[in-house]
Structures are given as C-alpha cells and as structure tokens.
C-alpha cells in the first residue's frame, strides 16, 4: 500500500508540475503578446509623428513660397497668410510633447516676427503707391498752369520796345510747385526706400534664422524618431529571443519531466506488480493466521473467564475463614498475618474484577451504571482515600473542584479512574506533592492529576494506554 501511495503521489506531483509549466507558458505568451501590442502601438505613434514631420515640411515649403508673391498682395492675401501662419503655429504646438518646448516657442516667435515684418513691408508699399497716385493727380494741374504762364510774355518799354528796359522775369508758380513736389517726393521715397531696405534686410536675416532653426528642429525630431524606431526594433528582437529561450527552456523541461515521469511510472508499475503478488501471498497467510488467532483468542477468553470465576470461589472462602480467625484471636500475632491475608485477598479480588471488566469491555458487554451524583462527592471520596497515604509518604495532596454540579454518570468508574491515576502519582512521587483538579463544562467532566514525580516520556505516555502494559519503572 505504501508503494502504491507513493506511485499515485508521484503521478499527482507530475500532473501538478505539468499544469504549472503550462500555466507559465500561457502567462509568458500573454505577456509577450501584450508587450508586442504595446510596441506596435508605439510604432504607430512614431509613424504618425513621421507623417506630421513630412506634413510640416510640405506646409513650410508652401508657406515660404507664399511669401514670394508679397509684391502682389492685397487684404485677402494678408488674411490668408495669417491663417496659414496660425495653422503652422498649431502644428508646431503638437510637437511640444516630443521636443523641448522652448525650441518650438522660438520657431513660433520667428514666424510671428516674419509675419509682422511682411505686413510692415506691405504697408510701406501701399504708402508708396498712394504717394505715386498723389503725384500723378497733381502733375496735370501743374502742367496746365505752366502753359497759361508761357502765353503771357512780358513786353519791353520805350520806342518800339527797342530802347525799353527789359523787366526781370519771375519764375512761374508751376515751376516752384514742381520743384517743391520733386523735393517732397524724393524725400519720402528715400525714407520709404530706407525702411523697405531695413525691413528686407531684417526679413532676410529672420528668414535665414527661421530656416536654420526649422531645419535643425526637423532634423533633430527625425533623428529622435529614428532612434526610437531603432530602439523599439531592438526591443522586439530581444523580446523574441527571450521568448524563444523561455519557451525552448520550458519545453525542454517539460520533456525532461515527461521522461523522468515515464521512468518513475514504469519502475513503480513494475514494483507494484511484484508487490501485488507478494501482497496476495501475504494476505492469504494473514487470513490463515487471523483464523488461527481468532480461535486461540476465543479459547483464551473462555479459559480466562472460567479461571476467573473458579478463583473467586476459593478467595471468598479464604476471606471468610480469615475473618473468623480474626474474630477469635484478635490479640495474637496471627492477627497481623490474617490482616495481610485479607489485604492480599482484597487485592486479588480487585484484580480479578478488573480483569472481568476488561473482558466485558473487550466483548462489548459492559454497560455504564448511570446515576446522579455531585462532583464534590467524587473528589471527597478520592481525597479521603489518598490523604493518609500521601501524608504517610511525606507528600502534600491538594484537591480543587472547579464547578460543583450534579451530573449523571457512572460514579464507580469515575472513582476507579481517579483511584488508578492518584495511586500511580503517589507511588512514583518521592517528594513534593500531588494535585487533583476537576472541571465541568458543556457536559464534559475533566479529571487532571499532576505530580512532582519522575514523569514519563512521550513514548512511555503512548505505551501506558495499551492493554496490560507495564512501564520499566513500574517495578519500583
């Protein structure tokens, strides 16, 4: 049976290990799938980021080309340029999550300054056109006045105007106006040319700086994207290698376990087969032995029962005659002998009664004789019987009754149990004392006997509860 139990334990252990390994493989596969899903999601985000980078490149080129037609701009073009610049600003703001915000804000600031300068250039060009229109409107009036003044030539005084004094000709009003207009126009044009030149130079410098920062920004973002892509690809490769190693190791371990299990099962099956043959022979022998033992036990019971009853008769007679001798010769030395005979007879009778009780219990014929009694009556009987014995031996005997109640029990059996316990405690205690404690709780009566004697080991405690057992120190 032990071999069979070990065999089934080995099989169960093998199944448990295989189940654990299958669970580990399933968990590893699920974990790997989750990691790959996370990496694929990251790759999708990187692809979207690359698309946004390409889109911002295209939009930046279109935005730069839009500024090349500044000489032909009108109000709608200005609004369109502003809308495109705000769109570029929004696109750049989306890169703050993947790139330093200060660099993005610097590019946005350059775009805003470029827009402001281009609007300033458009304003200066509009002012120049308005000045040109103003001049164009004044020139016809000046020309008309000039024609009228030329028709009025000054005449000489004197005879036939020959000897007359020639008057000095004053410049015409139109000429003065033309000179004044020319000076003002030249002055305003110089101012506008200077402003346009300054704005153009500043715009060119800003464009160069903007292009440089944009190119640097795009290159760095692209480099970061490439680095992340390479890192994720390396992670995927490492994960696949790790998964392959784990799965391969688990599969190898499973195969090894299966091989070991097969060897163990085959060996145990062979052993069990041999064990079954031996067990069959042994069972047959045991059955024969049991039959012989049952016959012997039956005959022994009959013999002991007969002997016990036969012994009771002469013991009764001895007790009766000893009692008569004691009554007739009370002061002779024979009285002491008679007392010893009586004690021995009582002891033999008690032993025979105990033996009969044991056989009744063994044959399931013993019935408890239940009667109501107080717990204190039981403890008082035991205390009265053993107090003189303990005092004569120089020991103290303490009796404690935890809860005095009226119980329905076999009083004689309880006293017999307490008697046996206390007699052993007093017998094997040389100094100190013996205590008897009773407790009654929930219908259970507990008797506790404690002593300061030699005590018993765990093995002796187990041995003491066997039928007709006698410990090594009981000879004392």
C-alpha positions in Angstrom: 0.0 0.0 0.0 2.9 2.4 0.8 4.4 1.8 -2.7 1.0 2.3 -4.3 0.5 5.5 -2.4 4.0 6.8 -3.4 3.2 5.9 -7.0 0.0 7.9 -7.1 1.7 10.8 -5.3 4.4 10.8 -8.0 1.7 10.9 -10.7 -0.2 13.7 -9.0 3.1 15.6 -8.5 3.9 15.2 -12.2 0.5 16.5 -13.2 0.8 19.4 -10.9 4.2 20.3 -12.3 3.0 20.0 -15.9 0.0 22.2 -15.1 2.3 24.8 -13.6 4.5 24.7 -16.6 1.6 25.1 -19.0 0.3 28.0 -16.9 3.8 29.6 -17.1 3.9 29.1 -20.8 0.4 30.7 -21.2 1.4 33.6 -19.0 4.6 34.1 -20.9 2.7 34.1 -24.2 0.1 36.5 -22.9 2.9 38.8 -21.5 4.8 38.7 -24.8 1.6 39.5 -26.8 0.9 42.5 -24.5 4.5 43.7 -25.0 4.3 43.3 -28.8 0.9 45.2 -28.8 2.5 48.0 -26.8 5.5 48.2 -29.1 3.2 48.2 -32.2 1.2 50.9 -30.7 4.4 52.9 -30.1 5.4 52.3 -33.7 2.1 53.6 -34.9 2.6 56.7 -32.9 6.1 57.1 -34.3 4.7 56.6 -37.9 2.1 59.3 -37.2 4.8 61.6 -35.9 6.8 61.0 -39.1 3.8 61.8 -41.1 3.3 65.0 -39.2 7.0 65.8 -39.8 6.6 65.3 -43.5 3.4 67.3 -43.5 5.0 70.2 -41.7 7.9 70.1 -44.2 5.4 70.4 -47.1 3.4 73.1 -45.3 6.6 75.0 -44.5 7.7 74.9 -48.2 4.2 76.2 -49.3 4.3 78.8 -46.6 7.7 80.0 -47.7 6.6 80.1 -51.4 3.6 82.1 -50.3 5.8 85.0 -49.2 7.5 85.2 -52.6 4.4 87.0 -54.0 4.4 89.8 -51.4 4.6 92.5 -54.2 1.1 91.5 -55.4 -0.6 91.0 -52.0 -4.0 92.5 -51.1 -6.1 92.3 -48.0 -7.3 88.8 -48.8 -3.7 87.7 -49.2 -2.8 89.1 -45.9 -5.6 87.3 -44.2 -4.7 84.1 -46.0 -1.1 84.4 -44.9 -2.2 85.0 -41.3 -4.4 81.9 -41.4 -1.6 79.8 -42.8 0.8 81.1 -40.1 -1.7 80.1 -37.3 -2.1 76.7 -38.9 1.7 76.3 -38.8 1.7 77.5 -35.2 -0.8 74.8 -34.2 1.2 72.1 -36.0 4.3 73.2 -34.1 2.5 73.1 -30.8 1.7 69.4 -31.2 5.5 68.7 -31.2 5.9 70.0 -27.6 5.2 66.5 -26.3 8.2 65.1 -28.1 10.6 68.0 -28.3 11.7 70.8 -25.9 9.0 73.5 -25.7 11.5 76.4 -25.7 12.8 75.4 -29.1 9.3 75.1 -30.5 8.4 78.5 -29.0 11.5 80.1 -30.5 10.4 78.9 -34.0 6.9 80.2 -33.4 8.2 83.6 -32.3 10.3 83.8 -35.5 7.3 83.0 -37.7 5.3 85.7 -35.9 8.0 88.3 -36.4 8.3 87.3 -40.0 4.5 87.9 -40.5 4.8 91.2 -38.7 7.7 92.4 -40.9 5.9 91.2 -44.1 2.8 93.1 -43.1 5.1 96.2 -42.5 6.6 95.8 -46.0 3.1 95.6 -47.5 2.1 98.7 -45.6 5.2 100.6 -46.9 4.5 99.5 -50.4 0.9 100.7 -50.1 2.1 104.1 -48.8 4.5 104.3 -51.8 1.7 103.6 -54.2 -0.5 106.2 -52.5 2.3 108.8 -52.9 2.7 107.9 -56.5 -1.1 108.3 -57.1 -1.0 111.7 -55.3 1.9 112.9 -57.6 0.1 111.6 -60.6 -3.0 113.6 -59.7 -1.1 116.8 -59.1 1.0 116.8 -62.4 -1.8 117.6 -64.8 -2.8 120.7 -62.8 0.8 121.9 -62.7 1.2 121.4 -66.5 -1.9 123.4 -67.2 -0.7 126.3 -65.1 2.6 126.2 -66.8 1.0 126.5 -70.3 -1.0 129.5 -69.2 2.1 131.3 -67.8 4.0 130.8 -71.1 1.3 132.5 -73.1 1.8 135.8 -71.1 5.3 137.0 -72.1 6.5 140.4 -70.7 6.7 143.5 -73.1 9.6 146.0 -73.4 9.0 149.7 -72.6 10.2 152.6 -75.0 10.1 153.1 -78.7 9.0 150.0 -80.3 10.2 148.3 -77.3 13.8 148.6 -78.6 15.1 151.0 -76.2 13.0 150.0 -73.3 14.3 148.3 -70.2 13.8 144.6 -70.0 12.0 143.5 -66.8 13.3 140.6 -64.9 11.2 137.5 -65.4 10.0 136.0 -62.2 9.8 132.2 -62.0 6.5 130.7 -62.7 4.3 129.3 -59.9 4.1 125.9 -61.7 7.9 125.7 -61.7 8.0 126.3 -58.0 5.4 123.8 -57.3 7.2 121.2 -59.4 10.4 121.8 -57.5 8.6 121.5 -54.2 6.8 118.3 -55.2 10.0 116.9 -56.5 11.8 117.5 -53.3 9.0 116.1 -51.2 8.7 113.0 -53.4 12.4 112.4 -53.4 12.5 112.8 -49.6 9.6 110.4 -49.0 10.9 107.9 -51.5 14.3 107.9 -49.7 12.6 107.4 -46.4 10.5 104.6 -47.8 13.4 103.0 -49.6 15.4 103.1 -46.4 12.6 101.5 -44.5 12.0 98.9 -47.2 15.7 98.1 -47.3 15.8 97.8 -43.5 12.7 95.6 -43.4 14.0 93.5 -46.3 17.4 93.0 -44.6 15.7 92.1 -41.3 13.3 89.8 -43.1 16.1 88.1 -44.9 18.0 87.6 -41.6 14.9 86.3 -39.9 14.2 84.0 -42.8 17.7 82.7 -42.6 17.4 82.1 -38.9 13.9 80.7 -39.2 15.1 78.3 -42.0 18.1 77.3 -39.9 16.0 76.6 -36.8 13.3 74.8 -38.7 15.9 72.6 -40.4 17.6 71.9 -37.1 14.2 71.2 -35.5 13.1 68.8 -38.2 16.5 67.1 -38.3 16.5 66.6 -34.5 12.9 65.3 -34.4 13.7 63.0 -37.3 16.8 61.7 -35.6 14.9 61.2 -32.4 12.2 59.3 -34.3 14.8 57.1 -36.0 16.5 56.4 -32.6 13.2 55.4 -31.1 12.4 53.2 -34.0 15.7 51.5 -33.8 15.3 51.1 -30.0 11.9 49.5 -30.5 13.1 47.2 -33.2 16.0 46.1 -30.9 13.4 45.6 -28.1 11.3 43.4 -30.4 14.3 41.4 -31.4 15.4 41.0 -27.8 11.9 40.1 -26.7 11.6 37.4 -29.4 14.9 35.9 -28.5 14.0 35.9 -24.8 10.6 34.4 -25.6 12.3 31.7 -27.8 14.7 30.9 -25.0 11.9 30.8 -22.4 9.6 28.6 -24.5 12.5 26.4 -25.5 13.6 26.0 -21.9 10.1 25.3 -20.7 9.6 22.7 -23.5 12.9 21.1 -22.7 12.0 21.0 -19.0 8.6 19.5 -19.8 10.1 16.8 -22.0 12.6 16.1 -19.2 9.8 15.8 -16.7 7.9 13.6 -19.0 10.9 11.3 -19.4 11.5 11.2 -15.7 7.8 10.6 -15.1 7.8 7.7 -17.6 10.8 6.1 -15.9 9.3 6.5 -12.4 5.9 5.3 -13.5 7.4 2.3 -15.4 9.6 1.4 -12.4 6.8 1.9 -9.9 4.4 -0.1 -12.1 6.8 -2.9 -12.1 7.3 -2.7 -8.4 3.6 -2.6 -7.8 3.1 -5.7 -9.9 5.7 -7.5 -7.9 4.2 -6.0 -4.7 0.7 -7.3 -5.6 2.0 -10.8 -6.0 3.7 -10.6 -2.6 0.7 -8.9 -1.1 -1.6 -11.6 -2.3 0.5 -14.3 -0.8 0.8 -12.3 2.4 -2.9 -11.7 2.6 -3.5 -15.4 2.3 -1.1 -16.1 5.0 -2.6 -13.4 7.2 -6.1 -14.7 6.7 -4.9 -18.1 7.8 -3.1 -16.6 10.8 -6.2 -14.5 11.7 -8.4 -17.5 11.7 -5.9 -19.3 14.0 -5.6 -16.3 16.2 -9.4 -15.9 16.5 -9.6 -19.5 17.5 -6.9 -19.0 20.1 -8.4 -15.8 21.4 -11.8 -17.5 21.7 -10.3 -20.3 23.6 -8.3 -17.9 25.8 -11.3 -15.9 26.7 -13.2 -19.0 27.7 -10.2 -20.2 29.7 -9.6 -16.9 31.5 -13.3 -16.4 32.1 -13.5 -19.9 33.6 -10.4 -19.5 35.7 -11.5 -16.1 37.0 -14.8 -17.5 38.2 -13.1 -20.5 39.7 -10.7 -18.2 41.6 -13.5 -16.2 43.1 -14.9 -19.2 44.9 -11.7 -20.1 46.9 -10.9 -16.5 47.5 -14.3 -16.0 49.0 -13.8 -18.9 51.3 -10.3 -17.7 52.3 -11.7 -14.3 53.1 -14.5 -15.8 55.2 -12.2 -18.1 57.2 -9.7 -15.3 57.7 -12.5 -13.2 59.1 -13.4 -15.9 61.6 -9.8 -16.4 62.8 -9.5 -12.6 63.3 -12.6 -12.6 65.5 -11.4 -15.5 67.7 -7.8 -14.4 68.1 -7.7 -10.6 68.0 -4.7 -10.1 70.2 -2.4 -12.8 68.8 0.4 -12.2 66.2 -1.7 -14.2 63.9 -4.0 -11.3 63.7 -1.4 -9.4 61.7 -1.0 -12.3 59.3 -4.7 -12.5 59.0 -4.8 -8.8 58.1 -2.2 -9.4 55.4 -4.3 -12.3 54.1 -7.3 -10.1 53.9 -5.4 -7.3 52.1 -4.0 -9.8 49.6 -7.4 -11.3 49.1 -9.0 -7.9 48.5 -6.2 -7.0 46.1 -6.6 -10.3 44.2 -10.3 -9.8 44.1 -9.9 -6.3 42.8 -7.5 -7.5 40.1 -9.9 -10.3 39.1 -12.8 -7.8 39.0 -10.7 -5.5 36.8 -9.9 -8.4 34.5 -13.5 -9.3 34.3 -14.4 -5.7 33.5 -11.8 -5.7 30.8 -13.2 -8.8 29.2 -16.7 -7.3 29.3 -15.4 -4.2 27.6 -13.5 -6.3 25.1 -16.7 -8.2 24.3 -18.8 -5.0 24.2 -20.9 -6.3 27.1 -20.1 -3.6 29.6 -22.9 -1.1 30.2 -22.4 2.1 32.3 -24.4 2.3 35.5 -25.6 5.9 35.4 -26.8 7.7 38.5 -26.9 11.3 39.6 -24.1 12.4 41.9 -22.2 15.6 42.8 -18.7 16.1 41.6 -17.6 17.1 45.1 -18.7 13.7 46.3 -16.3 12.0 43.9 -13.4 14.3 44.8 -14.2 13.9 48.5 -14.1 10.1 48.3 -10.7 10.2 46.4 -9.3 12.8 48.9 -10.4 10.7 51.9 -8.8 7.6 50.5 -5.5 9.0 49.4 -4.8 11.8 52.0 -3.5 9.3 54.6 -1.3 7.5 52.1 0.2 10.9 50.9 0.8 12.1 54.5 2.5 8.8 55.4 4.8 9.3 52.5 5.5 12.9 53.3 3.6 14.3 50.3 1.0 17.0 50.0 -2.3 16.3 48.4 -4.4 19.2 47.1 -7.9 18.8 45.6 -9.6 21.6 43.6 -13.2 21.4 42.3 -13.7 24.0 39.6 -17.5 23.7 39.3 -19.6 21.6 41.7 -22.6 20.3 39.7 -24.9 17.3 39.8 -24.1 15.1 36.9 -25.5 11.8 35.5 -22.5 9.4 35.3 -21.1 6.1 36.4 -19.7 7.2 39.7 -17.9 3.9 40.5 -16.0 4.0 37.1 -15.0 7.7 37.7 -13.7 6.9 41.2 -11.9 3.8 39.7 -10.2 6.1 37.1 -9.2 8.7 39.7 -8.0 5.9 42.1 -5.7 4.5 39.4 -4.3 7.9 38.5 -3.8 9.0 42.1 -2.3 5.7 43.2 0.3 5.9 40.4 1.0 9.5 41.1 1.6 8.8 44.9 3.6 5.7 44.1 6.1 7.4 41.8 6.5 10.7 43.7 9.2 10.8 46.3 8.9 14.4 47.3 6.7 17.4 46.6 3.0 16.8 46.2 0.1 15.6 44.1 -2.9 17.6 43.0 -6.3 16.6 41.7 -8.3 19.2 39.7 -11.8 18.7 38.3 -13.6 20.8 35.7 -17.1 20.5 34.3 -18.0 22.4 31.1 -20.6 21.8 28.4 -21.4 18.3 29.7 -17.8 17.2 29.9 -16.1 16.2 33.2 -12.3 16.6 33.2 -10.0 15.0 35.8 -6.5 16.3 35.9 -3.8 14.6 38.2 -0.5 16.4 38.5 2.6 15.3 40.5 6.2 16.2 41.0 7.5 12.7 40.3 9.8 11.4 37.6 7.3 11.9 34.8 7.0 10.0 31.5 8.5 10.5 28.1 6.2 10.8 25.0 6.9 7.1 24.1 6.0 6.0 27.7 2.8 8.1 27.5 1.8 6.3 24.4 2.7 2.9 25.8 0.8 3.5 29.1 -2.6 3.4 27.3 -2.1 0.0 25.9 -3.9 -3.1 27.3 -2.0 -4.7 30.3 1.1 -2.5 29.6 3.7 -2.1 32.3 6.5 0.5 32.2 10.1 -0.2 33.1 9.9 2.0 36.2 6.7 0.3 37.5 8.8 -2.4 39.1 9.6 0.0 41.9 
